[in-house]
Amino acid sequence: MLGYGVKKIALWPGLIALVLGLFLATTAVSVGAAGAAGAADKPAVSLVSVNPGLVPELARARQALWRAWQKAGLALARVVLTSEPARGYGRYQPRADGRFRQGGELVVNLYLEPVGYGFRQLPEGWLEYGYTVDLAIQDPEGLPLFSRPGFLEVRRRARQPVLEDWLGLCFSMKGALPGKYLVVVTVRDAVGKGQAVAKVPIEIIK
């Protein structure tokens, strides 16, 4: 079963933002200060073994991926403008282009796949991971029109490292003037190291 976390804020006059974070209903989500740690502080987390009968090649591939994951910092493997809110990992419909017609709600949907994030060991065998998401709107020259650090805080729990995760952002630019804009999304690792920035160009036309 899926649950939704929605955050609504005012950007500038006539512009309302909705950030949609989709998460499992059993996942813990909290809002608060992010405590990102450096690589030296990252706790040792092992990849839980599965059925011993697993094909050896697949077992070796999983372990190789996990070793590479632990060495890497946070990155965004995929950033896609979508025609509607994504429904899950890999479950999204790409938008034909980044042009939006002025009028109506003028809703922008983004799908992101973070990788390389860290995990924190919790009591009773749980692992925690998560992100702090900053949202900004800029003009084509990079001048800020709106900025909100800590716009969204996401915390998730699992019994073993989850290496396929996603974020869905949905916001409205209703009332914005025609022209070109840059949507700047900064995803910061709440447990491990680093941050990743995506700059997505869009255009509002008459």
C-alpha positions as a Python dict, from the first residue, in 0.01 Angstrom:
ca = {
    (1, 'M'): (0, 0, 0),
    (2, 'L'): (129, 345, -83),
    (3, 'G'): (106, 665, 113),
    (4, 'Y'): (167, 1026, 16),
    (5, 'G'): (342, 1314, 189),
    (6, 'V'): (251, 1655, 49),
    (7, 'K'): (395, 1995, 137),
    (8, 'K'): (243, 2322, 18),
    (9, 'I'): (402, 2669, 31),
    (10, 'A'): (372, 3005, -143),
    (11, 'L'): (658, 3087, -381),
    (12, 'W'): (582, 3441, -500),
    (13, 'P'): (246, 3615, -565),
    (14, 'G'): (30, 3388, -771),
    (15, 'L'): (274, 3094, -748),
    (16, 'I'): (199, 2795, -522),
    (17, 'A'): (424, 2491, -483),
    (18, 'L'): (334, 2137, -396),
    (19, 'V'): (612, 1891, -331),
    (20, 'L'): (497, 1532, -344),
    (21, 'G'): (710, 1272, -164),
    (22, 'L'): (585, 920, -226),
    (23, 'F'): (681, 659, 32),
    (24, 'L'): (572, 322, 165),
    (25, 'A'): (297, 349, 424),
    (26, 'T'): (514, 161, 675),
    (27, 'T'): (804, 403, 627),
    (28, 'A'): (889, 659, 895),
    (29, 'V'): (893, 1017, 767),
    (30, 'S'): (989, 1309, 987),
    (31, 'V'): (1045, 1681, 941),
    (32, 'G'): (1346, 1833, 1112),
    (33, 'A'): (1710, 1928, 1076),
    (34, 'A'): (1918, 1704, 853),
    (35, 'G'): (2223, 1550, 1016),
    (36, 'A'): (2445, 1464, 722),
    (37, 'A'): (2767, 1293, 818),
    (38, 'G'): (3100, 1272, 643),
    (39, 'A'): (3239, 954, 493),
    (40, 'A'): (3447, 885, 804),
    (41, 'D'): (3132, 894, 1018),
    (42, 'K'): (2928, 664, 795),
    (43, 'P'): (2832, 358, 1001),
    (44, 'A'): (2925, 13, 880),
    (45, 'V'): (2622, -146, 718),
    (46, 'S'): (2633, -484, 548),
    (47, 'L'): (2423, -606, 259),
    (48, 'V'): (2194, -869, 404),
    (49, 'S'): (2252, -1206, 238),
    (50, 'V'): (1966, -1376, 62),
    (51, 'N'): (1887, -1735, -29),
    (52, 'P'): (2218, -1930, -38),
    (53, 'G'): (2087, -2088, -356),
    (54, 'L'): (2103, -1755, -541),
    (55, 'V'): (2290, -1781, -871),
    (56, 'P'): (2658, -1709, -783),
    (57, 'E'): (2691, -1452, -1062),
    (58, 'L'): (2399, -1254, -923),
    (59, 'A'): (2534, -1275, -567),
    (60, 'R'): (2874, -1145, -681),
    (61, 'A'): (2708, -867, -882),
    (62, 'R'): (2506, -756, -577),
    (63, 'Q'): (2816, -746, -359),
    (64, 'A'): (3012, -554, -626),
    (65, 'L'): (2732, -299, -651),
    (66, 'W'): (2725, -260, -274),
    (67, 'R'): (3104, -203, -255),
    (68, 'A'): (3082, 65, -526),
    (69, 'W'): (2779, 221, -355),
    (70, 'Q'): (2966, 261, -26),
    (71, 'K'): (3256, 440, -197),
    (72, 'A'): (3037, 679, -393),
    (73, 'G'): (2863, 992, -273),
    (74, 'L'): (2508, 1096, -342),
    (75, 'A'): (2416, 1140, -709),
    (76, 'L'): (2102, 1155, -920),
    (77, 'A'): (2090, 869, -1169),
    (78, 'R'): (1779, 1002, -1339),
    (79, 'V'): (1591, 1334, -1349),
    (80, 'V'): (1281, 1338, -1571),
    (81, 'L'): (1003, 1586, -1640),
    (82, 'T'): (684, 1378, -1631),
    (83, 'S'): (335, 1433, -1763),
    (84, 'E'): (178, 1327, -1431),
    (85, 'P'): (295, 1240, -1079),
    (86, 'A'): (510, 926, -1076),
    (87, 'R'): (358, 617, -917),
    (88, 'G'): (674, 444, -795),
    (89, 'Y'): (1031, 351, -880),
    (90, 'G'): (1053, 348, -1260),
    (91, 'R'): (678, 403, -1286),
    (92, 'Y'): (647, 738, -1460),
    (93, 'Q'): (539, 885, -1794),
    (94, 'P'): (799, 1121, -1949),
    (95, 'R'): (673, 1457, -2068),
    (96, 'A'): (721, 1532, -2437),
    (97, 'D'): (912, 1856, -2366),
    (98, 'G'): (964, 2130, -2110),
    (99, 'R'): (716, 2378, -2259),
    (100, 'F'): (409, 2469, -2055),
    (101, 'R'): (118, 2680, -2173),
    (102, 'Q'): (26, 2976, -1954),
    (103, 'G'): (-305, 2948, -1773),
    (104, 'G'): (-469, 2695, -1549),
    (105, 'E'): (-273, 2537, -1266),
    (106, 'L'): (45, 2500, -1475),
    (107, 'V'): (167, 2196, -1283),
    (108, 'V'): (528, 2076, -1313),
    (109, 'N'): (610, 1714, -1222),
    (110, 'L'): (962, 1580, -1169),
    (111, 'Y'): (1085, 1224, -1111),
    (112, 'L'): (1427, 1170, -949),
    (113, 'E'): (1632, 858, -873),
    (114, 'P'): (1896, 919, -603),
    (115, 'V'): (2186, 674, -569),
    (116, 'G'): (2488, 647, -341),
    (117, 'Y'): (2305, 764, -27),
    (118, 'G'): (2411, 641, 315),
    (119, 'F'): (2242, 428, 578),
    (120, 'R'): (2235, 460, 957),
    (121, 'Q'): (2200, 156, 1183),
    (122, 'L'): (1905, 180, 1423),
    (123, 'P'): (1802, -46, 1711),
    (124, 'E'): (1619, -371, 1647),
    (125, 'G'): (1776, -425, 1306),
    (126, 'W'): (1634, -123, 1125),
    (127, 'L'): (1830, 98, 886),
    (128, 'E'): (1748, 464, 825),
    (129, 'Y'): (1819, 674, 517),
    (130, 'G'): (1677, 991, 377),
    (131, 'Y'): (1715, 1327, 210),
    (132, 'T'): (1674, 1699, 253),
    (133, 'V'): (1544, 1861, -66),
    (134, 'D'): (1598, 2230, -146),
    (135, 'L'): (1392, 2393, -421),
    (136, 'A'): (1479, 2705, -619),
    (137, 'I'): (1351, 2881, -932),
    (138, 'Q'): (1597, 3086, -1140),
    (139, 'D'): (1586, 3287, -1459),
    (140, 'P'): (1797, 3167, -1755),
    (141, 'E'): (2097, 3369, -1631),
    (142, 'G'): (2085, 3197, -1295),
    (143, 'L'): (1938, 3488, -1098),
    (144, 'P'): (1722, 3357, -811),
    (145, 'L'): (1348, 3415, -824),
    (146, 'F'): (1262, 3183, -537),
    (147, 'S'): (1462, 2974, -291),
    (148, 'R'): (1357, 2752, -3),
    (149, 'P'): (1627, 2546, 172),
    (150, 'G'): (1493, 2245, 356),
    (151, 'F'): (1177, 2252, 148),
    (152, 'L'): (1124, 1880, 203),
    (153, 'E'): (1264, 1637, 464),
    (154, 'V'): (1233, 1264, 400),
    (155, 'R'): (1332, 981, 637),
    (156, 'R'): (1280, 616, 546),
    (157, 'R'): (1337, 283, 719),
    (158, 'A'): (1420, -62, 590),
    (159, 'R'): (1556, -394, 715),
    (160, 'Q'): (1836, -396, 459),
    (161, 'P'): (1991, -137, 225),
    (162, 'V'): (1740, -22, -34),
    (163, 'L'): (1931, 53, -355),
    (164, 'E'): (1634, 150, -570),
    (165, 'D'): (1464, 465, -442),
    (166, 'W'): (1292, 765, -593),
    (167, 'L'): (1151, 1109, -523),
    (168, 'G'): (854, 1277, -688),
    (169, 'L'): (820, 1656, -695),
    (170, 'C'): (500, 1828, -807),
    (171, 'F'): (452, 2206, -797),
    (172, 'S'): (242, 2469, -969),
    (173, 'M'): (372, 2781, -1144),
    (174, 'K'): (27, 2931, -1180),
    (175, 'G'): (52, 3305, -1238),
    (176, 'A'): (412, 3300, -1363),
    (177, 'L'): (486, 3517, -1666),
    (178, 'P'): (577, 3365, -2003),
    (179, 'G'): (948, 3302, -2038),
    (180, 'K'): (1227, 3057, -1964),
    (181, 'Y'): (1307, 2932, -1614),
    (182, 'L'): (1543, 2693, -1441),
    (183, 'V'): (1406, 2461, -1175),
    (184, 'V'): (1696, 2386, -939),
    (185, 'V'): (1656, 2086, -709),
    (186, 'T'): (1927, 2013, -453),
    (187, 'V'): (1908, 1674, -282),
    (188, 'R'): (2123, 1639, 30),
    (189, 'D'): (2200, 1305, 194),
    (190, 'A'): (2065, 1305, 549),
    (191, 'V'): (2294, 1021, 661),
    (192, 'G'): (2592, 981, 430),
    (193, 'K'): (2801, 1229, 237),
    (194, 'G'): (2741, 1484, -31),
    (195, 'Q'): (2462, 1639, -228),
    (196, 'A'): (2337, 1631, -585),
    (197, 'V'): (2198, 1919, -789),
    (198, 'A'): (1963, 1900, -1088),
    (199, 'K'): (1889, 2201, -1308),
    (200, 'V'): (1584, 2147, -1528),
    (201, 'P'): (1499, 2410, -1791),
    (202, 'I'): (1133, 2482, -1858),
    (203, 'E'): (952, 2743, -2067),
    (204, 'I'): (611, 2902, -2018),
    (205, 'I'): (446, 3006, -2343),
    (206, 'K'): (129, 3201, -2419),
}
